[in-house]
Amino acid sequence: MADQSSSPYRRSVWALLVLVGVAVTVIQIQDRVRYYFTHPVNVVIRDVHVSQLRFPTVTICSENKISLSKLTSLGM
């Protein structure tokens, strides 16, 4: 798996770097999990019944290509 021709010093440095990386990752995961469980979230849901609702005005645009002002200017 590892390059057997590389020096033991070089392999030791790589092993140390990998172990330090794994240790830092484990520490950060533990920190985030601890933070998650120590900061609970409280959610309040209220159900309010409204008998009448005001809806916004809806405008329906005509897709008709004929304009009344153009027809009257043509005398139709």
N, CA, C and O atoms as CSV, one atom per row, in Angstrom:
chain,resi,resn,atom,element,x,y,z
A,1,MET,N,N,0.825,-1.177,0.000
A,1,MET,CA,C,0.000,0.000,0.000
A,1,MET,C,C,0.878,1.253,0.000
A,1,MET,O,O,0.691,2.133,-0.841
A,2,ALA,N,N,1.823,1.344,0.922
A,2,ALA,CA,C,2.730,2.485,0.982
A,2,ALA,C,C,3.965,2.181,0.138
A,2,ALA,O,O,4.311,1.023,-0.098
A,3,ASP,N,N,4.604,3.232,-0.301
A,3,ASP,CA,C,5.825,3.077,-1.093
A,3,ASP,C,C,6.955,2.625,-0.167
A,3,ASP,O,O,7.424,3.395,0.671
A,4,GLN,N,N,7.382,1.385,-0.323
A,4,GLN,CA,C,8.408,0.824,0.546
A,4,GLN,C,C,9.781,1.427,0.298
A,4,GLN,O,O,10.669,1.329,1.145
A,5,SER,N,N,9.960,2.054,-0.872
A,5,SER,CA,C,11.274,2.619,-1.181
A,5,SER,C,C,11.484,3.993,-0.541
A,5,SER,O,O,12.616,4.474,-0.496
A,6,SER,N,N,10.418,4.639,-0.044
A,6,SER,CA,C,10.590,5.949,0.590
A,6,SER,C,C,11.185,5.765,1.982
A,6,SER,O,O,11.072,4.700,2.589
A,7,SER,N,N,11.807,6.806,2.463
A,7,SER,CA,C,12.520,6.717,3.737
A,7,SER,C,C,11.548,6.595,4.909
A,7,SER,O,O,10.415,7.070,4.837
A,8,PRO,N,N,11.995,5.961,5.976
A,8,PRO,CA,C,11.120,5.839,7.161
A,8,PRO,C,C,10.742,7.205,7.731
A,8,PRO,O,O,9.657,7.358,8.290
A,9,TYR,N,N,11.612,8.185,7.598
A,9,TYR,CA,C,11.296,9.545,8.072
A,9,TYR,C,C,10.108,10.104,7.290
A,9,TYR,O,O,9.187,10.668,7.881
A,10,ARG,N,N,10.125,9.950,5.977
A,10,ARG,CA,C,9.058,10.478,5.129
A,10,ARG,C,C,7.738,9.766,5.438
A,10,ARG,O,O,6.695,10.415,5.522
A,11,ARG,N,N,7.770,8.454,5.608
A,11,ARG,CA,C,6.557,7.705,5.940
A,11,ARG,C,C,6.038,8.094,7.319
A,11,ARG,O,O,4.826,8.155,7.528
A,12,SER,N,N,6.919,8.352,8.241
A,12,SER,CA,C,6.506,8.769,9.588
A,12,SER,C,C,5.833,10.129,9.554
A,12,SER,O,O,4.829,10.347,10.233
A,13,VAL,N,N,6.384,11.050,8.763
A,13,VAL,CA,C,5.776,12.385,8.639
A,13,VAL,C,C,4.371,12.268,8.052
A,13,VAL,O,O,3.440,12.904,8.546
A,14,TRP,N,N,4.207,11.453,6.995
A,14,TRP,CA,C,2.889,11.271,6.391
A,14,TRP,C,C,1.915,10.638,7.385
A,14,TRP,O,O,0.764,11.064,7.484
A,15,ALA,N,N,2.367,9.638,8.111
A,15,ALA,CA,C,1.503,8.989,9.106
A,15,ALA,C,C,1.093,9.992,10.179
A,15,ALA,O,O,-0.063,10.014,10.603
A,16,LEU,N,N,2.036,10.818,10.619
A,16,LEU,CA,C,1.738,11.829,11.629
A,16,LEU,C,C,0.722,12.846,11.102
A,16,LEU,O,O,-0.206,13.222,11.818
A,17,LEU,N,N,0.893,13.287,9.865
A,17,LEU,CA,C,-0.044,14.247,9.267
A,17,LEU,C,C,-1.446,13.648,9.145
A,17,LEU,O,O,-2.439,14.328,9.404
A,18,VAL,N,N,-1.525,12.389,8.755
A,18,VAL,CA,C,-2.836,11.741,8.638
A,18,VAL,C,C,-3.481,11.625,10.010
A,18,VAL,O,O,-4.671,11.903,10.155
A,19,LEU,N,N,-2.723,11.224,11.013
A,19,LEU,CA,C,-3.275,11.103,12.370
A,19,LEU,C,C,-3.710,12.450,12.927
A,19,LEU,O,O,-4.744,12.537,13.589
A,20,VAL,N,N,-2.939,13.500,12.669
A,20,VAL,CA,C,-3.329,14.841,13.116
A,20,VAL,C,C,-4.615,15.268,12.412
A,20,VAL,O,O,-5.500,15.846,13.044
A,21,GLY,N,N,-4.730,14.990,11.106
A,21,GLY,CA,C,-5.947,15.330,10.371
A,21,GLY,C,C,-7.169,14.607,10.913
A,21,GLY,O,O,-8.237,15.203,11.056
A,22,VAL,N,N,-7.012,13.317,11.215
A,22,VAL,CA,C,-8.122,12.548,11.777
A,22,VAL,C,C,-8.496,13.093,13.160
A,22,VAL,O,O,-9.677,13.215,13.482
A,23,ALA,N,N,-7.496,13.416,13.967
A,23,ALA,CA,C,-7.770,13.946,15.310
A,23,ALA,C,C,-8.509,15.277,15.245
A,23,ALA,O,O,-9.461,15.492,15.994
A,24,VAL,N,N,-8.082,16.168,14.362
A,24,VAL,CA,C,-8.749,17.471,14.225
A,24,VAL,C,C,-10.187,17.279,13.751
A,24,VAL,O,O,-11.091,17.969,14.221
A,25,THR,N,N,-10.402,16.352,12.828
A,25,THR,CA,C,-11.755,16.085,12.341
A,25,THR,C,C,-12.648,15.566,13.458
A,25,THR,O,O,-13.790,16.007,13.590
A,26,VAL,N,N,-12.147,14.639,14.260
A,26,VAL,CA,C,-12.929,14.090,15.363
A,26,VAL,C,C,-13.250,15.176,16.394
A,26,VAL,O,O,-14.365,15.226,16.912
A,27,ILE,N,N,-12.290,16.034,16.688
A,27,ILE,CA,C,-12.524,17.124,17.647
A,27,ILE,C,C,-13.596,18.076,17.137
A,27,ILE,O,O,-14.461,18.502,17.902
A,28,GLN,N,N,-13.546,18.416,15.845
A,28,GLN,CA,C,-14.544,19.335,15.286
A,28,GLN,C,C,-15.933,18.703,15.265
A,28,GLN,O,O,-16.927,19.379,15.528
A,29,ILE,N,N,-16.005,17.414,14.953
A,29,ILE,CA,C,-17.308,16.738,14.960
A,29,ILE,C,C,-17.878,16.713,16.368
A,29,ILE,O,O,-19.065,16.978,16.562
A,30,GLN,N,N,-17.043,16.396,17.356
A,30,GLN,CA,C,-17.518,16.397,18.749
A,30,GLN,C,C,-17.987,17.783,19.169
A,30,GLN,O,O,-18.999,17.911,19.858
A,31,ASP,N,N,-17.270,18.809,18.765
A,31,ASP,CA,C,-17.644,20.180,19.118
A,31,ASP,C,C,-18.999,20.548,18.520
A,31,ASP,O,O,-19.839,21.127,19.210
A,32,ARG,N,N,-19.222,20.226,17.263
A,32,ARG,CA,C,-20.486,20.564,16.610
A,32,ARG,C,C,-21.652,19.767,17.197
A,32,ARG,O,O,-22.747,20.304,17.360
A,33,VAL,N,N,-21.425,18.489,17.515
A,33,VAL,CA,C,-22.492,17.683,18.114
A,33,VAL,C,C,-22.826,18.218,19.498
A,33,VAL,O,O,-24.000,18.309,19.856
A,34,ARG,N,N,-21.822,18.569,20.277
A,34,ARG,CA,C,-22.045,19.137,21.609
A,34,ARG,C,C,-22.797,20.465,21.495
A,34,ARG,O,O,-23.719,20.718,22.270
A,35,TYR,N,N,-22.416,21.311,20.542
A,35,TYR,CA,C,-23.097,22.594,20.319
A,35,TYR,C,C,-24.560,22.360,19.932
A,35,TYR,O,O,-25.452,23.057,20.414
A,36,TYR,N,N,-24.798,21.390,19.069
A,36,TYR,CA,C,-26.160,21.089,18.618
A,36,TYR,C,C,-27.056,20.697,19.797
A,36,TYR,O,O,-28.193,21.161,19.892
A,37,PHE,N,N,-26.555,19.852,20.687
A,37,PHE,CA,C,-27.376,19.381,21.790
A,37,PHE,C,C,-27.493,20.382,22.931
A,37,PHE,O,O,-28.390,20.242,23.762
A,38,THR,N,N,-26.624,21.386,23.006
A,38,THR,CA,C,-26.725,22.379,24.075
A,38,THR,C,C,-27.514,23.617,23.667
A,38,THR,O,O,-27.750,24.491,24.502
A,39,HIS,N,N,-27.926,23.715,22.413
A,39,HIS,CA,C,-28.717,24.855,21.945
A,39,HIS,C,C,-30.026,24.356,21.336
A,39,HIS,O,O,-30.165,24.316,20.114
A,40,PRO,N,N,-30.987,23.976,22.184
A,40,PRO,CA,C,-32.259,23.474,21.656
A,40,PRO,C,C,-33.072,24.597,21.011
A,40,PRO,O,O,-32.904,25.775,21.327
A,41,VAL,N,N,-33.936,24.203,20.121
A,41,VAL,CA,C,-34.796,25.154,19.414
A,41,VAL,C,C,-36.231,24.920,19.879
A,41,VAL,O,O,-36.704,23.784,19.909
A,42,ASN,N,N,-36.917,25.996,20.239
A,42,ASN,CA,C,-38.296,25.917,20.671
A,42,ASN,C,C,-39.168,26.478,19.558
A,42,ASN,O,O,-39.015,27.637,19.170
A,43,VAL,N,N,-40.068,25.674,19.051
A,43,VAL,CA,C,-40.948,26.086,17.954
A,43,VAL,C,C,-42.377,26.146,18.483
A,43,VAL,O,O,-42.876,25.183,19.064
A,44,VAL,N,N,-43.025,27.287,18.274
A,44,VAL,CA,C,-44.414,27.461,18.705
A,44,VAL,C,C,-45.268,27.630,17.461
A,44,VAL,O,O,-45.009,28.504,16.634
A,45,ILE,N,N,-46.275,26.802,17.335
A,45,ILE,CA,C,-47.176,26.867,16.179
A,45,ILE,C,C,-48.564,27.221,16.695
A,45,ILE,O,O,-49.111,26.544,17.566
A,46,ARG,N,N,-49.126,28.300,16.139
A,46,ARG,CA,C,-50.482,28.715,16.513
A,46,ARG,C,C,-51.389,28.518,15.311
A,46,ARG,O,O,-51.033,28.876,14.188
A,47,ASP,N,N,-52.536,27.958,15.547
A,47,ASP,CA,C,-53.525,27.755,14.501
A,47,ASP,C,C,-54.642,28.770,14.723
A,47,ASP,O,O,-55.396,28.671,15.691
A,48,VAL,N,N,-54.743,29.740,13.825
A,48,VAL,CA,C,-55.740,30.808,13.953
A,48,VAL,C,C,-56.740,30.675,12.815
A,48,VAL,O,O,-56.361,30.626,11.645
A,49,HIS,N,N,-58.016,30.617,13.166
A,49,HIS,CA,C,-59.067,30.519,12.157
A,49,HIS,C,C,-59.552,31.930,11.799
A,49,HIS,O,O,-59.950,32.703,12.670
A,50,VAL,N,N,-59.511,32.241,10.521
A,50,VAL,CA,C,-59.983,33.531,10.036
A,50,VAL,C,C,-61.231,33.268,9.198
A,50,VAL,O,O,-61.195,32.484,8.249
A,51,SER,N,N,-62.331,33.926,9.553
A,51,SER,CA,C,-63.583,33.653,8.846
A,51,SER,C,C,-63.632,34.316,7.465
A,51,SER,O,O,-64.211,33.760,6.531
A,52,GLN,N,N,-63.033,35.485,7.335
A,52,GLN,CA,C,-63.038,36.161,6.033
A,52,GLN,C,C,-61.614,36.557,5.676
A,52,GLN,O,O,-60.852,37.029,6.520
A,53,LEU,N,N,-61.276,36.358,4.424
A,53,LEU,CA,C,-59.954,36.731,3.928
A,53,LEU,C,C,-60.101,37.776,2.834
A,53,LEU,O,O,-60.996,37.690,1.993
A,54,ARG,N,N,-59.216,38.758,2.855
A,54,ARG,CA,C,-59.178,39.752,1.776
A,54,ARG,C,C,-58.178,39.265,0.743
A,54,ARG,O,O,-56.988,39.135,1.029
A,55,PHE,N,N,-58.660,39.003,-0.435
A,55,PHE,CA,C,-57.773,38.566,-1.494
A,55,PHE,C,C,-57.350,39.766,-2.323
A,55,PHE,O,O,-58.113,40.723,-2.458
A,56,PRO,N,N,-56.160,39.730,-2.875
A,56,PRO,CA,C,-55.715,40.855,-3.714
A,56,PRO,C,C,-56.496,40.900,-5.027
A,56,PRO,O,O,-57.051,39.897,-5.475
A,57,THR,N,N,-56.524,42.071,-5.619
A,57,THR,CA,C,-57.215,42.247,-6.884
A,57,THR,C,C,-56.462,41.504,-7.978
A,57,THR,O,O,-55.237,41.583,-8.075
A,58,VAL,N,N,-57.209,40.791,-8.790
A,58,VAL,CA,C,-56.608,40.020,-9.872
A,58,VAL,C,C,-57.014,40.652,-11.189
A,58,VAL,O,O,-58.194,40.913,-11.422
A,59,THR,N,N,-56.041,40.899,-12.048
A,59,THR,CA,C,-56.304,41.460,-13.362
A,59,THR,C,C,-55.997,40.413,-14.409
A,59,THR,O,O,-54.910,39.834,-14.417
A,60,ILE,N,N,-56.947,40.169,-15.289
A,60,ILE,CA,C,-56.744,39.212,-16.372
A,60,ILE,C,C,-56.496,40.006,-17.638
A,60,ILE,O,O,-57.355,40.764,-18.089
A,61,CYS,N,N,-55.339,39.829,-18.193
A,61,CYS,CA,C,-54.973,40.565,-19.404
A,61,CYS,C,C,-55.493,39.823,-20.626
A,61,CYS,O,O,-55.393,38.600,-20.728
A,62,SER,N,N,-56.042,40.588,-21.535
A,62,SER,CA,C,-56.560,40.014,-22.759
A,62,SER,C,C,-55.405,39.710,-23.709
A,62,SER,O,O,-54.475,40.504,-23.850
A,63,GLU,N,N,-55.479,38.557,-24.354
A,63,GLU,CA,C,-54.467,38.211,-25.341
A,63,GLU,C,C,-54.949,38.534,-26.752
A,63,GLU,O,O,-54.361,38.109,-27.746
A,64,ASN,N,N,-56.042,39.300,-26.807
A,64,ASN,CA,C,-56.607,39.701,-28.083
A,64,ASN,C,C,-55.684,40.717,-28.742
A,64,ASN,O,O,-55.321,41.717,-28.121
A,65,LYS,N,N,-55.297,40.470,-30.005
A,65,LYS,CA,C,-54.372,41.354,-30.715
A,65,LYS,C,C,-55.079,42.576,-31.304
A,65,LYS,O,O,-54.418,43.475,-31.823
A,66,ILE,N,N,-56.408,42.620,-31.232
A,66,ILE,CA,C,-57.170,43.728,-31.811
A,66,ILE,C,C,-57.388,44.791,-30.750
A,66,ILE,O,O,-57.873,44.496,-29.657
A,67,SER,N,N,-57.031,46.027,-31.068
A,67,SER,CA,C,-57.191,47.136,-30.148
A,67,SER,C,C,-58.393,47.970,-30.575
A,67,SER,O,O,-58.563,48.245,-31.763
A,68,LEU,N,N,-59.228,48.377,-29.621
A,68,LEU,CA,C,-60.412,49.174,-29.930
A,68,LEU,C,C,-60.020,50.530,-30.506
A,68,LEU,O,O,-60.667,51.013,-31.436
A,69,SER,N,N,-58.978,51.148,-29.974
A,69,SER,CA,C,-58.580,52.460,-30.484
A,69,SER,C,C,-58.081,52.373,-31.926
A,69,SER,O,O,-58.311,53.301,-32.702
A,70,LYS,N,N,-57.425,51.317,-32.296
A,70,LYS,CA,C,-56.962,51.160,-33.677
A,70,LYS,C,C,-58.129,50.896,-34.621
A,70,LYS,O,O,-58.139,51.366,-35.759
A,71,LEU,N,N,-59.116,50.136,-34.135
A,71,LEU,CA,C,-60.302,49.876,-34.969
A,71,LEU,C,C,-61.087,51.155,-35.202
A,71,LEU,O,O,-61.547,51.388,-36.320
A,72,THR,N,N,-61.254,51.991,-34.187
A,72,THR,CA,C,-62.007,53.233,-34.365
A,72,THR,C,C,-61.245,54.194,-35.252
A,72,THR,O,O,-61.860,54.958,-35.996
A,73,SER,N,N,-59.909,54.178,-35.195
A,73,SER,CA,C,-59.159,55.074,-36.084
A,73,SER,C,C,-59.246,54.628,-37.537
A,73,SER,O,O,-59.084,55.444,-38.445
A,74,LEU,N,N,-59.499,53.340,-37.770
A,74,LEU,CA,C,-59.659,52.833,-39.119
A,74,LEU,C,C,-61.095,52.993,-39.607
A,74,LEU,O,O,-61.374,52.755,-40.782
A,75,GLY,N,N,-62.007,53.393,-38.728
A,75,GLY,CA,C,-63.403,53.610,-39.092
A,75,GLY,C,C,-64.226,52.347,-39.027
A,75,GLY,O,O,-65.272,52.260,-39.670
A,76,MET,N,N,-63.789,51.386,-38.283
A,76,MET,CA,C,-64.556,50.132,-38.188
A,76,MET,C,C,-65.367,50.094,-36.934
A,76,MET,O,O,-66.074,49.117,-36.685
